[in-house]
Amino acid sequence: MKTLVIISHPDIKTSTTQAFLRDAQKNLKQVTWHPLDVLYSNYQIQIEKEQQLLTQFDRIIFQFPMYWYSSPALLKKWEDDVLTRNFVYLSEQASLKGKELGIVTSLGMPLREYQRGGVENFSISEMLIPYQALAKRAGMKFLKPFVISQFAYMTNQKRAKCLIDYQNYITNPKYDHFANYEKWMIQQLNEFKQTLPDDKQLIFQTVIDQIQNNADQLAELNWEVNMMKKKEGY
Amino acid sequence: MKTLVIISHPDIKTSTTQAFLRDAQKNLKQVTWHPLDVLYSNYQIQIEKEQQLLTQFDRIIFQFPMYWYSSPALLKKWEDDVLTRNFVYLSEQASLKGKELGIVTSLGMPLREYQRGGVENFSISEMLIPYQALAKRAGMKFLKPFVISQFAYMTNQKRAKCLIDYQNYITNPKYDHFANYEKWMIQQLNEFKQTLPDDKQLIFQTVIDQIQNNADQLAELNWEVNMMKKKEGY
């Protein structure tokens, strides 16, 4: 699976969140980093080239800090320029059909404020409806958004978790299922193991085996519970 | 009541809808026309001047054709630039508090497609949530949007109705109540009467009187129906 991450930030260089995310994907071969500020500051936006780029990926990510309940203007400009009606749905090919659209957005406010009665009063799902509608129109699958809330206040442990979850979001074909998340993590750990010296690899393998073992037991238990539910007629 | 109409269209000159709306408000003294393309094409955006402008109006209108379920990028750029947190809610003054925010948007698709199962699948209300959230955050009253669907296919009669409704939307303090709409219309007709030669004025006055008479009878009937409902215990 190939992923294109389209970043809309008016000043990427000064953003610690964007720097963190850039580092998180740096060694992932199947991910392409595509910041829009470079594109527009040089007035190099080439519509056909952008369209051509999009067709080469399976998962397309819009990544941005939330500005007034939407992306910064840059991404909208890119949408208005690149996503011509002909490209998206008028022509026979419907170039984006079957692809996935994901959103990675960072918030200045705690997530709990994004609900009725909270300071922001509306949910992230509601705010992102224009993107969901775009996905619908293009025949794309809209992924559950990846929301980073108050990155600046995160502990190092939370940041490490955020990093792994982010990598999972942009590279795991079935990122949203627990079993798949685990499978993906074991795969990542195995890749990481290769980079260790031989003597460390053995110890690391024991850790992986333990996780695998836990996963198997969990799957077995799940199966049993399902069987019992069926018998009870739930 | 003073109204500021902020227009976001990448090419206003070629838009028949925008030309129509511009003409519709041309003689309304309390309305100020503020197209953003001029502002940005000359790189003359002066944040403080824009903020100063906003504080002088009671009703602020965002007017744009719907592009990918939102405004063209220009308005978002203006929001990102001008609506600083300090201006909108951080400082003591909360400069927009108590004002009204209205949306005038034109659609290429028939309105019936903007619902579940329709081509667009989402309602206008849903798509405009980012603006409603902005109004909420700024302490503004969010007005029911004014939607112009498929202007190009409108008959002349429909366009005339659209013109009057639009004028009502941007100038009538209580535009959304039937009784107020009528009151506003009679006022407009009286102003129009002044522009006629004396002999025509008399005939025109008869028309106004008739409308006024109808309005009075309607109000009386409404009152009676309400009385009956109360007695019946509805």
Interface residues (C-beta under 8 A of the other chain):
Chain A: P10 Y67 W68 Y69 S70 S71 P72 A73 L74 K76 K77 E79 D80 L83 V119 E120 N121 F122 E126 M127 I129 P130 Q132 A133 L134 K136 R137
Chain B: P10 Y67 W68 Y69 S70 S71 P72 A73 L74 K76 K77 E79 D80 L83 V119 E120 N121 F122 E126 M127 I129 P130 Q132 A133 L134 K136 R137
